[in-house]
């Protein structure tokens, strides 16, 4: 190819006239914030129903909730219970772990 043809191809602009249609309108797509500094990842789906400002507001509120969760530093009762069960099963001798797990589950159901 000649240099003139290559230069013409480089300067061609692409004009997109039809935006992709989102399921609930043509506003914001939503936002995904990856996890950072102990925060969980935040995903706010919009699919065109919310404006960009509304999505940003929801993300900001979710980040504040995550900061509060991190600041408290407490663990839930369910997490503590699962840790106890896991430790008991791990401490059981091999071959008896399933039996130990079943006994713990039966005791919890009572």
C-alpha positions as CSV (number, residue, x, y, z in Angstrom):
1,X,0.0,0.0,0.0
2,X,1.1,3.5,-0.6
3,X,1.8,6.1,2.1
4,X,-1.0,8.3,0.8
5,X,-3.5,5.5,1.2
6,X,-2.3,4.7,4.7
7,X,-2.6,8.4,5.7
8,X,-6.2,8.5,4.3
9,X,-7.1,5.4,6.4
10,X,-5.6,7.0,9.5
11,X,-7.6,10.2,9.1
12,X,-11.0,8.5,8.5
13,X,-13.3,9.3,11.4
14,X,-16.0,7.0,12.6
15,X,-19.3,8.7,13.5
16,X,-21.7,6.7,15.6
17,X,-25.2,7.9,15.1
18,X,-27.2,5.2,16.8
19,X,-26.4,4.6,20.5
20,X,-27.0,1.1,21.9
21,X,-30.5,0.8,23.3
22,X,-30.4,-0.1,27.0
23,X,-33.3,-2.1,28.5
24,X,-34.8,0.7,30.6
25,X,-34.0,3.9,28.8
26,X,-30.9,5.7,27.5
27,X,-29.5,7.3,30.6
28,X,-26.5,5.9,32.6
29,X,-25.3,2.3,32.1
30,X,-24.4,1.9,35.8
31,X,-21.1,1.8,37.6
32,X,-18.6,-0.8,39.0
33,X,-16.1,0.2,41.6
34,X,-13.5,-2.5,42.3
35,X,-12.6,-3.4,45.8
36,X,-9.9,-1.3,47.5
37,X,-8.5,-0.8,51.0
38,X,-10.7,-3.5,52.6
39,X,-13.9,-2.3,50.9
40,X,-16.0,-4.8,49.0
41,X,-16.5,-4.2,45.3
42,X,-19.6,-2.0,44.5
43,X,-21.8,-2.6,41.5
44,X,-24.7,-0.3,40.7
45,X,-26.7,-1.6,37.7
46,X,-28.8,1.0,35.9
47,X,-29.4,-0.3,32.4
48,X,-30.5,3.2,31.4
49,X,-33.1,3.8,34.2
50,X,-31.0,6.2,36.3
51,X,-29.1,9.4,35.5
52,X,-25.4,9.6,36.0
53,X,-25.9,11.8,39.0
54,X,-28.2,9.3,40.6
55,X,-25.8,6.4,40.0
56,X,-22.9,8.5,41.5
57,X,-25.1,9.2,44.6
58,X,-25.9,5.5,45.1
59,X,-22.2,4.7,44.8
60,X,-21.2,7.4,47.3
61,X,-23.8,6.1,49.8
62,X,-22.5,2.5,49.3
63,X,-18.9,3.6,49.9
64,X,-20.0,5.3,53.1
65,X,-21.7,2.2,54.3
66,X,-18.6,0.2,53.5
67,X,-16.4,2.7,55.4
68,X,-18.8,2.4,58.4
69,X,-18.5,-1.4,58.2
70,X,-14.7,-1.3,58.2
71,X,-14.6,1.3,61.0
72,X,-16.8,-0.9,63.3
73,X,-14.4,-3.9,62.8
74,X,-17.0,-6.3,64.2
75,X,-17.8,-9.7,62.8
76,X,-21.3,-11.1,62.4
77,X,-22.6,-13.9,64.6
78,X,-23.0,-16.1,61.6
79,X,-19.4,-15.7,60.6
80,X,-18.3,-16.5,64.2
81,X,-20.4,-19.6,64.2
82,X,-19.0,-20.8,60.9
83,X,-15.5,-20.3,62.2
84,X,-16.2,-22.4,65.2
85,X,-17.8,-25.2,63.1
86,X,-14.9,-25.1,60.6
87,X,-12.3,-25.3,63.4
88,X,-14.0,-28.2,65.1
89,X,-14.2,-30.1,61.8
90,X,-10.5,-29.4,61.0
91,X,-9.5,-30.6,64.5
92,X,-11.4,-33.9,64.1
93,X,-9.2,-36.8,63.1
94,X,-9.2,-37.7,59.4
95,X,-12.1,-40.1,58.6
96,X,-14.2,-38.6,61.4
97,X,-14.7,-35.1,60.0
98,X,-18.0,-35.8,58.2
99,X,-19.4,-37.5,61.4
100,X,-18.3,-34.5,63.5
101,X,-19.9,-32.0,61.0
102,X,-23.2,-34.0,61.1
103,X,-23.2,-34.0,64.9
104,X,-22.7,-30.3,65.0
105,X,-25.4,-29.7,62.5
106,X,-27.8,-31.9,64.5
107,X,-27.0,-30.0,67.7
108,X,-27.6,-26.6,66.0
109,X,-31.1,-27.7,64.8
110,X,-32.3,-28.5,68.3
